[in-house]
Amino acid sequence: MDLRRKVLFGFFIIIIATMVVLASLPVLVILGNYQTLESTYVRTDVSLVLKNLEGEIRSLEANAPDWGAWDDTYAFARGEKPDFAEVNLVAATFETLRAGFIIITDEEGTILYADGYDLVNGTAEPVSPALVAELGTGEILSRTLGGMTGVSGFLSLPEGPVIVSSYPVLKSDYSGPAEGMVIIGRSVADTDILRTNDGTVPAVSVGPFDPSTVRPSDPALLPGSGKEAILVRPINDELVEGQTVIRDIYGNDAILLTIVTPRSIYQQGKETILTFILLQLAIILVVGILGIIALDGGVFARMNAINADIAAITSKTGDVTRIRAGGSDELSRLAGAMNALLDQIEKNQADLLESEEKFRSIVESSPNLIWELDAEGKFLYLSPTITSILGYTPEETIGRYITDLVPEEERDASIRKLAQLIASDNEMISLEVPARHRDGRIVFLDIRPARLTAPAGSLKGFRGVAIDITERKHAERALRQLIKKLTILSSITRHDILNQLSILRGYLFQVKKNVTDEKLLTYIAKEESAAGAIEHQISFTRDYENIGVHSPQWQDVAKTVELAIRHLLPLPFTVTVHIDGLFIYADPLLEKVFYNLVENTLRHGEKVTRITFSCQESEESLLIVYEDDGNGIPPADKENIFNRKYYRHTGLGLFLSREILGMTGIGIHESGEEGKGARFGISVPKGAFRFSDKLE
């Protein structure tokens, strides 16, 4: 799928997602507000019903004292007016009081009068047996007579809940004692319990409350919630109900009041939201279509034109050489930038061709062999110089293993070197490898490789230079043979001179025993001294000729110091070495350097009690410090002590030490203070020292 289709498809998905979100938000937010408003109205209706019921109770509470605190009722309760009921408790009385039943008892609770009235049909009816049984418990009587004020409230009966109000039977002046009680009441079903401003009457029902039927999700109906706890829940999309629990005259949750009302608010909200959503969707759809058309025409059409120009430029068909895009918007600036990039690419290509030609001429004219291997050791490239060095053409060698050019007797060693080279992550070092010329002779090559890595860091192969060092190797072999001959000659000559010196010193000793002339003895002493100096200088030539004869090597400084002082034991002072794991790249005669330093202290320090070896590392070098606490060296002699012609005893030792160290670029100087001891600093350059914990 191309970018145009991806973007248009993505834009279409965004439009659909936006439409879904905008359609969902009103349902989730606005419809929820309508439901909250609906719940508020239902609670208001329930509260209104409760207030109407409270009004019914208040009306009964107002009438009960009129009939209870009356001399005629008092006389009837005492048995003095047997015609009281016939005269006063007639149908008109029930109609006036809106009473469904009137009951009069004596102070013992015995019912003296009990009669009911159907307020709907206007006919007399008996009092509910359940009500009579409830009065028989004496609870209402005791509470009425006990407080002398009466009680009012609801009673839950099997026939339905009723409203009752009781009052003690007293005289008209409210004096007593009470002779009984009067109870006036009516069925809740006979009350006008809801009045609304618009005249609509929701369906209201009351019934006994059964706590076992209450769900945990209806906390408003749990026992003890009280009359202010109102539960509102939808029945379906058309109806919603509100419920609350009413407490009876004893304070128990006994009556469940339910109001069912049409969901007119909810339905109106749904219609409003639907209209709003449809309007939103229509606007978004129109805007989205216009946006897609504008995006396709203003962006993608121009991008397709740019792509067509790029394809023409790439394929070099037609006369298109640059991207055509007018205007000053982002696409025009992009086209301009791409044209500038094309200009730069053309220039870079020209420069690259020139550079390739330059380096090709350098590589092909170089006297050294330029080569490239893959990670397995196969040749990928060889410069033409291979013909002059090994007699092969590049075409004959490319694809072959590098070890194919190595003599069979050296092949195993070369394979091991190549494997180490591949496995190592360290910096590449030059290798000396023998190769067999096409005519069979051995050619020595100094190979200097460099690793080739992929962008991810994996090894791709090697590239480097191979230098023909055959002549140098032959010259080195000839030089070693010459040095060997000179060494043999020097050794024989030195041996013969030392033998003649021994003979001379023997004759001088014999002459000295037979001469008593002091002047002659003085001459003989000078001759012996000269013979000793000659012997010392001859010995120096033996040490000096060994400098540089053998290749430098990595040497453990602490162990080398230990070997050096072993030849001078026992020493009259302590030697402390504060150097652990230090290796330096130096001439094998390094031990002689430390020997000369300690021997120099032994001869000239005089009051020495200790010698200390330590080291100090810096960014560029490492300093090995040799210190003693002897007489020290005068400032004027600090540099002269390294001069071959300057010495106070045998000389040459420090001169020889500087020469040994200088073979690998190591320097030595003296920086002590006269009278406080000598201090020699051996300066080792970076790369010529390392520590044992860094050798891996």
C-alpha positions in Angstrom: 0.0 0.0 0.0 1.4 3.3 -1.1 1.6 6.4 1.2 -1.4 8.0 -0.5 -3.6 5.1 0.3 -2.2 4.7 3.8 -2.8 8.4 4.6 -6.3 8.5 3.1 -7.2 5.2 4.8 -5.8 6.6 8.1 -7.7 9.8 7.6 -10.9 7.8 7.0 -10.2 5.7 10.2 -9.7 8.9 12.2 -13.0 10.3 10.9 -14.8 7.1 11.8 -13.1 7.0 15.3 -14.0 10.7 15.8 -17.6 10.0 14.9 -17.7 7.0 17.3 -16.2 9.1 20.1 -18.5 12.1 19.5 -21.5 9.7 19.3 -20.5 8.0 22.5 -19.8 11.1 24.6 -23.4 12.4 24.6 -24.7 9.0 25.5 -22.1 8.6 28.3 -22.3 12.2 29.6 -25.5 13.9 28.5 -27.8 10.9 28.8 -26.3 10.3 32.2 -27.4 13.9 33.2 -30.9 13.1 31.9 -30.9 10.0 34.1 -29.8 12.0 37.1 -32.6 14.6 36.4 -35.1 11.7 36.0 -33.9 10.3 39.3 -34.3 13.7 41.0 -37.9 14.0 39.8 -38.8 10.5 41.0 -37.3 11.2 44.4 -39.3 14.4 44.4 -42.5 12.4 43.7 -41.7 9.9 46.4 -41.0 12.8 48.9 -44.4 14.4 47.9 -46.2 11.1 48.6 -44.5 10.9 52.0 -45.5 14.5 52.7 -49.1 13.8 51.7 -49.1 10.7 54.0 -47.7 12.9 56.8 -50.6 15.3 56.1 -53.1 12.5 56.4 -51.5 11.5 59.8 -51.7 15.2 60.9 -55.4 15.4 60.0 -56.1 12.3 62.1 -54.0 13.7 65.0 -56.1 16.8 64.9 -59.4 14.9 65.1 -58.5 12.3 67.7 -58.2 14.7 70.6 -61.6 16.2 69.7 -63.3 12.8 70.3 -61.0 11.6 73.1 -61.1 14.7 75.3 -64.9 15.0 75.5 -67.3 14.6 78.4 -69.7 12.4 76.3 -66.9 10.0 75.2 -65.7 10.0 78.9 -69.2 9.1 80.1 -69.6 6.4 77.4 -66.3 4.8 78.5 -67.6 4.8 82.1 -70.8 3.1 80.9 -73.0 6.1 81.6 -74.2 6.9 78.0 -75.1 3.7 76.2 -76.6 5.6 73.3 -73.4 7.6 72.6 -72.4 5.6 69.5 -75.9 5.7 68.0 -76.2 9.4 68.4 -72.7 10.5 67.5 -70.9 7.8 65.4 -73.1 7.9 62.3 -72.2 7.8 58.6 -71.9 11.5 58.4 -69.3 11.4 61.2 -67.1 9.0 59.2 -67.5 11.1 56.0 -66.6 14.3 57.9 -63.6 12.8 59.6 -62.5 10.9 56.4 -62.2 7.9 58.8 -62.2 4.3 57.7 -62.7 3.0 61.2 -63.3 4.4 64.8 -62.5 2.3 67.9 -63.1 3.1 71.6 -61.7 1.0 74.4 -61.8 1.2 78.2 -58.7 1.5 80.3 -58.2 -2.3 80.2 -58.2 -2.4 76.4 -61.6 -3.9 76.1 -63.2 -2.7 72.9 -66.4 -0.7 73.7 -67.0 0.3 70.2 -65.5 -0.7 66.8 -66.9 0.1 63.4 -65.7 0.7 59.9 -66.8 2.6 56.9 -66.1 2.2 53.2 -65.3 5.8 52.1 -65.5 4.9 48.4 -68.9 3.2 48.5 -70.3 5.0 51.6 -71.3 1.8 53.4 -70.5 0.5 56.8 -68.1 -2.5 57.1 -66.6 -4.4 59.9 -63.2 -3.5 61.4 -60.4 -5.7 60.3 -59.8 -8.7 62.6 -56.1 -8.1 62.2 -56.5 -4.6 63.6 -58.5 -5.9 66.5 -55.8 -8.5 67.1 -53.1 -5.8 67.0 -55.1 -3.7 69.6 -55.4 -6.8 71.7 -51.6 -6.8 72.3 -52.1 -3.7 74.4 -49.0 -2.0 73.0 -50.9 1.0 71.5 -53.1 1.3 74.7 -50.1 1.4 77.0 -48.3 3.9 74.9 -51.4 6.1 74.6 -52.3 6.1 78.3 -48.7 6.2 79.4 -48.0 9.5 77.6 -51.5 10.9 77.8 -50.9 12.5 74.4 -51.7 9.7 72.0 -49.8 8.0 69.3 -50.0 8.3 65.5 -48.5 6.4 62.5 -48.7 3.4 60.2 -49.7 -0.1 60.9 -49.0 -2.9 58.4 -52.0 -5.3 58.2 -52.6 -8.2 55.9 -55.3 -6.3 54.2 -52.9 -3.4 53.6 -51.3 -0.6 55.6 -53.5 1.7 57.6 -53.0 5.1 59.2 -54.0 5.4 62.9 -54.1 8.1 65.5 -55.0 7.3 69.2 -55.9 9.6 72.1 -56.8 8.9 75.8 -60.4 9.3 76.8 -60.5 12.4 79.1 -62.9 15.0 80.2 -63.5 18.1 78.0 -61.0 20.0 80.2 -58.4 17.3 79.5 -58.6 16.1 83.1 -58.7 12.4 84.0 -58.0 9.8 84.9 -58.1 8.3 81.4 -61.0 5.9 81.0 -59.7 4.4 77.8 -58.7 5.5 74.3 -60.1 6.6 71.0 -58.6 5.3 67.7 -59.4 7.0 64.4 -57.8 5.7 61.2 -58.2 4.9 57.5 -56.6 2.6 55.0 -53.7 4.1 53.0 -55.5 3.0 49.9 -58.3 5.4 50.8 -56.0 8.4 50.9 -55.3 11.0 48.1 -51.5 10.6 48.4 -50.2 12.4 45.3 -50.9 15.8 43.8 -48.7 17.2 41.0 -48.7 20.5 39.2 -49.4 19.1 35.8 -52.1 16.9 37.0 -50.4 13.6 36.1 -50.7 10.8 38.7 -48.0 8.2 38.7 -49.0 4.7 39.8 -48.5 4.4 43.6 -48.6 1.2 45.6 -47.9 0.3 49.2 -47.4 -3.1 50.7 -45.7 -4.9 53.5 -41.9 -4.7 53.5 -40.0 -8.0 53.4 -36.3 -7.4 54.2 -35.3 -10.8 52.8 -36.2 -9.7 49.3 -33.8 -6.7 49.3 -30.8 -7.1 47.0 -27.3 -6.0 48.2 -27.3 -3.5 45.3 -30.4 -1.8 46.9 -28.8 -0.2 50.0 -31.6 2.4 50.2 -34.0 -0.4 51.1 -31.9 -2.1 53.7 -33.4 -2.2 57.3 -32.6 0.9 59.2 -32.1 3.2 56.1 -35.0 5.4 57.2 -37.7 7.2 55.3 -35.2 9.6 53.6 -33.5 6.6 51.8 -35.1 6.5 48.3 -34.2 3.9 45.7 -34.6 4.9 42.0 -34.2 2.3 39.3 -35.4 1.9 35.7 -37.9 -0.9 35.0 -37.4 -0.6 31.2 -37.0 2.2 28.6 -40.7 3.3 29.3 -41.0 3.1 33.1 -39.0 4.0 36.2 -39.8 3.2 39.8 -38.9 4.9 43.1 -39.1 3.0 46.4 -38.7 3.8 50.0 -39.4 2.0 53.3 -41.9 3.5 55.8 -41.6 2.8 59.5 -44.7 1.7 61.5 -46.1 3.1 64.7 -43.5 1.0 66.6 -40.5 2.4 64.6 -40.0 -0.8 62.5 -39.4 -0.8 58.7 -42.8 -2.3 57.8 -44.2 -0.7 54.6 -42.8 -0.5 51.1 -43.9 2.5 49.1 -43.5 2.2 45.3 -44.1 4.8 42.6 -44.0 3.9 39.0 -43.8 6.8 36.5 -43.3 7.1 32.8 -39.7 7.9 31.7 -40.7 11.1 29.7 -37.5 12.9 30.7 -35.3 10.0 29.7 -37.1 9.6 26.4 -36.8 13.3 25.7 -33.1 13.1 26.4 -32.7 10.2 24.0 -34.4 12.1 21.2 -32.3 15.2 21.9 -29.1 13.2 21.9 -30.0 11.4 18.8 -30.7 14.6 17.0 -27.4 16.1 18.3 -25.4 13.0 17.2 -26.9 12.9 13.7 -26.1 16.6 13.3 -22.6 16.1 14.5 -22.0 13.1 12.2 -23.3 14.9 9.2 -21.0 17.9 9.9 -18.0 15.6 10.5 -18.8 13.5 7.4 -19.0 16.6 5.2 -15.8 18.1 6.7 -14.0 14.8 6.4 -14.9 14.3 2.7 -13.9 17.9 1.9 -10.6 17.4 3.8 -9.9 14.1 2.0 -10.5 15.8 -1.4 -8.3 18.8 -0.4 -5.6 16.5 0.9 -5.6 14.3 -2.1 -5.6 17.2 -4.6 -3.3 19.6 -2.7 -0.8 17.1 -1.4 -0.8 13.6 -2.9 -1.4 14.7 -6.5 1.6 17.0 -6.2 3.6 14.2 -4.5 2.7 11.9 -7.4 4.0 14.5 -9.8 7.3 14.7 -7.8 7.5 10.9 -7.8 7.0 10.9 -11.6 9.8 13.4 -12.0 12.1 11.4 -9.7 11.4 8.2 -11.7 12.2 10.0 -14.9 15.4 11.5 -13.5 16.4 8.0 -12.1 15.7 6.2 -15.3 17.2 9.1 -17.4 14.3 8.9 -19.8 13.1 12.1 -21.4 14.5 15.6 -20.8 13.5 15.8 -17.1 16.6 16.5 -15.1 15.1 18.2 -12.0 11.9 18.1 -10.0 9.2 20.5 -11.2 7.2 22.1 -8.3 6.0 25.7 -8.2 4.8 27.7 -5.2 6.2 28.4 -1.8 4.7 25.8 0.4 6.3 22.8 2.1 6.2 20.6 -1.0 7.8 23.3 -3.1 10.5 23.7 -0.5 10.9 19.9 -0.4 11.3 19.8 -4.1 13.8 22.6 -4.0 15.8 20.7 -1.3 15.7 17.5 -3.4 16.9 19.4 -6.4 19.8 20.8 -4.3 20.4 17.3 -3.1 20.5 16.1 -6.7 23.0 18.8 -7.5 25.1 17.7 -4.6 24.8 14.0 -5.6 26.0 14.8 -9.1 28.9 16.8 -7.7 29.7 14.0 -5.2 29.6 11.4 -8.0 32.0 13.4 -10.0 34.2 13.8 -6.9 33.9 10.1 -6.2 34.9 9.1 -9.6 37.9 11.4 -9.4 38.7 10.1 -6.0 38.3 6.5 -7.1 40.5 7.1 -10.1 43.1 8.8 -7.8 43.2 6.0 -5.3 43.1 3.3 -8.0 46.2 4.9 -9.5 47.8 5.1 -6.1 46.9 1.4 -5.3 48.0 0.1 -8.6 51.2 2.0 -8.6 52.1 1.3 -5.0 55.1 -0.9 -4.5 53.3 -2.6 -1.6 50.5 -5.1 -2.0 47.0 -3.8 -1.1 44.6 -6.7 -0.2 41.2 -7.4 1.2 39.9 -10.6 2.9 36.4 -11.8 4.0 35.8 -13.1 7.5 36.8 -16.7 6.4 40.2 -15.6 5.0 39.4 -15.6 1.3 40.9 -12.9 -0.9 38.3 -10.4 -2.2 40.8 -7.9 -3.8 44.5 -7.8 -4.6 46.3 -5.0 -6.2 48.4 -5.6 -9.4 51.6 -5.5 -7.3 51.0 -9.2 -6.4 52.5 -10.0 -9.8 55.8 -8.4 -9.0 55.9 -9.7 -5.4 54.6 -13.2 -5.7 54.3 -13.8 -9.5 50.6 -14.4 -9.5 47.9 -12.2 -11.2 45.0 -10.8 -9.1 42.5 -12.9 -11.0 44.4 -16.1 -10.2 44.4 -15.3 -6.4 40.9 -13.8 -5.7 38.7 -16.4 -4.1 41.6 -18.4 -2.7 42.5 -18.7 1.0 45.4 -16.5 2.2 46.9 -19.7 3.7 47.2 -21.2 0.2 50.2 -18.8 -0.4 52.0 -20.0 2.7 54.5 -22.8 2.6 53.2 -26.1 3.9 55.6 -26.2 6.8 54.4 -22.7 8.0 50.7 -23.2 7.2 49.5 -24.5 10.6 51.2 -21.6 12.4 49.7 -19.2 9.9 46.2 -20.7 10.4 46.5 -20.2 14.1 47.6 -16.6 13.7 44.6 -16.0 11.4 42.2 -17.6 13.9 43.6 -15.4 16.7 43.3 -12.4 14.5 39.6 -13.2 13.8 38.8 -13.9 17.4 40.6 -10.9 18.9 38.9 -7.6 19.4 42.2 -5.8 20.2 43.9 -3.4 17.9 45.5 -5.0 14.9 49.3 -5.5 14.9 51.6 -6.3 12.0 52.4 -9.9 11.2 55.5 -11.4 9.5 54.3 -14.2 7.2 56.4 -16.2 4.8 54.8 -16.7 1.3 55.8 -19.0 -1.6 56.5 -17.2 -4.9 55.2 -18.7 -8.0 58.7 -19.8 -8.9 59.0 -21.6 -5.5 61.2 -19.3 -3.6 60.2 -17.9 -0.2 59.1 -14.3 0.1 58.7 -12.6 3.5 55.7 -10.2 3.9 55.0 -7.7 6.6 51.2 -7.8 6.8 49.5 -4.8 8.4 45.7 -5.6 8.8 42.7 -3.5 9.7 39.3 -5.0 10.8 36.2 -4.4 8.6 33.0 -4.4 10.6 29.3 -4.2 9.6 27.1 -1.4 10.9 25.8 -3.8 13.6 29.4 -4.4 14.7 29.9 -7.9 13.3 33.2 -8.8 11.6 33.1 -8.5 7.7 36.7 -9.2 7.0 40.1 -7.5 6.9 41.9 -5.0 4.7 45.5 -3.9 4.7 48.9 -3.7 3.2 51.6 -6.4 2.7 55.2 -5.1 2.4 57.8 -7.3 0.8 60.5 -7.4 3.5 62.5 -10.3 1.9 65.6 -8.1 1.4 65.3 -6.7 4.9 65.1 -10.3 6.3 68.2 -11.3 4.3 70.0 -8.2 5.5 69.0 -8.9 9.1 70.2 -12.5 8.8 73.5 -11.2 7.4 73.7 -8.6 10.1 73.1 -11.2 12.8 75.9 -13.4 11.3 78.2 -10.3 11.3 77.3 -9.5 14.9 77.9 -13.1 15.8 81.4 -13.0 14.1 82.2 -9.7 15.8 81.1 -11.0 19.1 83.2 -14.1 18.8 86.2 -11.9 17.7 85.6 -9.5 20.6 85.2 -12.3 23.1 88.5 -14.0 21.9 90.3 -10.6 21.9 88.9 -9.7 25.4 89.9 -13.1 26.7 93.5 -12.8 25.3 93.9 -9.2 26.7 92.6 -10.3 30.1 95.1 -13.3 30.1 97.9 -10.9 29.2 96.7 -8.5 32.0 96.8 -11.4 34.4 100.4 -12.2 33.4 101.4 -8.5 33.6 99.8 -8.2 37.1 101.6 -11.4 38.2 105.0 -10.1 37.1 104.3 -6.7 38.8 103.5 -8.6 42.0 106.8 -10.5 41.8 108.7 -7.3 41.0 107.0 -5.5 43.9 108.2 -8.2 46.3 111.9 -7.8 45.2 111.9 -4.0 45.1 112.5 -1.8 48.1 113.1 1.5 46.4 110.1 3.7 47.3 110.2 5.5 44.0 110.0 2.2 42.0 107.2 1.0 44.3 105.2 4.2 43.4 105.7 3.4 39.7 104.6 -0.2 40.3 101.5 0.9 42.1 100.5 3.2 39.2 101.2 0.4 36.8 98.8 -1.9 38.8 96.1 0.8 38.9 96.4 1.2 35.1 96.2 -2.5 34.7 93.0 -2.5 36.8 91.5 0.3 34.8 92.2 -1.6 31.6 90.6 -4.7 33.0 87.5 -2.7 34.0 87.1 -1.1 30.6 87.6 -4.5 28.9 84.7 -5.8 31.2 82.6 -2.8 30.2 83.0 -3.7 26.5 81.4 -7.1 27.3 78.3 -5.5 28.9 78.1 -2.7 26.2 78.2 -5.1 23.3 75.2 -7.0 24.7 73.0 -3.9 24.6 70.4 -4.2 21.8 71.7 -7.6 20.7 68.5 -9.3 21.9 65.0 -8.1 21.2 63.2 -6.1 24.0 60.7 -8.0 26.0 58.0 -7.4 28.7 59.7 -7.8 32.1 58.2 -7.8 35.7 59.8 -4.8 37.4 59.5 -6.2 41.0 61.0 -9.6 40.0 63.8 -7.9 38.1 64.7 -5.7 41.1 64.8 -8.9 43.2 67.2 -10.6 40.8 69.4 -7.5 40.6 70.0 -7.1 44.3 70.6 -10.9 44.8 74.1 -10.4 43.5 74.8 -7.7 46.2 73.6 -9.6 49.3 74.0 -9.1 52.1 73.2 -5.4 52.1 73.8 -3.0 55.0 70.4 -1.4 54.5 66.8 -2.4 53.7 65.3 -2.4 50.2 61.5 -1.9 49.9 59.7 -2.4 46.5 56.2 -0.7 46.3 55.6 -2.0 42.8 53.1 -4.8 42.2 52.2 -6.3 38.8 54.1 -3.7 36.7 55.6 -4.8 33.4 57.7 -2.6 31.1 58.9 -3.3 27.6 62.8 -3.0 27.9 66.1 -4.4 26.8 66.9 -7.8 28.5 69.8 -6.0 30.4 67.2 -4.1 32.5 68.4 -6.1 35.5 71.8 -4.5 35.1 70.2 -1.0 35.4 68.8 -1.8 38.9 72.0 -3.5 39.8 74.0 -0.4 38.9 71.7 1.9 40.9 71.9 -0.2 44.1 75.7 -0.7 43.6 76.1 3.1 43.1 74.3 3.7 46.5 76.4 1.0 48.1 79.6 2.7 47.0 78.8 6.4 47.4 75.8 6.7 49.8 77.9 6.3 52.9 75.1 6.8 55.5 72.3 4.9 53.7 69.7 3.0 55.8 67.1 2.3 53.2 66.3 2.1 49.5 62.7 2.4 48.1 61.3 1.5 44.7 57.9 3.0 43.8 56.0 4.2 40.7 53.7 7.1 39.7 51.3 6.8 36.6 50.2 9.8 34.6 48.1 10.2 31.4 51.2 10.1 29.1 53.8 8.1 31.0 54.8 6.1 34.1 57.7 7.1 36.4 59.6 4.4 38.3 61.2 6.2 41.3 64.4 4.9 43.0 65.2 6.7 46.4 67.8 6.3 49.1 68.6 8.4 52.2 72.4 8.7 51.7 74.5 11.7 50.9 72.8 12.6 47.7 74.4 14.0 44.6 75.6 17.7 44.2 73.6 19.7 41.7 76.6 20.2 39.5 77.0 16.4 39.1 73.4 15.4 38.5 73.9 15.1 34.7 77.7 14.4 34.7 77.1 11.1 36.5 75.6 9.7 33.3 78.7 10.7 31.3 81.0 7.9 30.3 84.1 10.1 31.0 83.0 11.1 34.5 83.4 8.8 37.4 84.8 8.8 40.9 85.3 5.0 41.3 84.9 2.6 38.4 82.4 4.8 36.4 80.5 3.7 33.3 77.7 2.1 35.4 75.1 4.9 35.1 76.2 5.6 31.6 75.6 2.0 30.7 72.1 2.2 32.5 71.0 5.2 30.4 72.1 3.4 27.2 70.2 0.2 28.2 67.0 2.1 28.9 67.4 4.3 25.9 67.1 1.3 23.6 63.3 1.3 24.1 62.8 5.0 24.6 63.0 5.0 28.4 64.7 7.9 30.1 66.5 8.3 33.4 67.4 11.4 35.5 68.4 12.3 39.0 66.4 14.8 41.1 67.4 14.2 44.7 68.6 16.8 47.2 72.2 16.8 48.3 72.5 15.7 51.9 69.1 14.0 51.9 69.6 11.2 49.4 69.6 10.3 45.8 66.4 10.1 43.7 66.5 8.5 40.3 63.4 8.8 38.0 62.9 6.2 35.2 60.4 7.6 32.7 58.5 4.9 30.8 56.5 6.2 27.8 52.8 5.2 27.2 52.5 1.9 25.5 55.8 0.6 27.0 54.2 -0.3 30.4 51.2 -2.2 31.6 49.9 -3.9 34.8 49.2 -7.6 35.3 45.4 -7.0 35.9 45.2 -5.4 32.4 47.1 -8.0 30.4 44.0 -10.0 29.3 
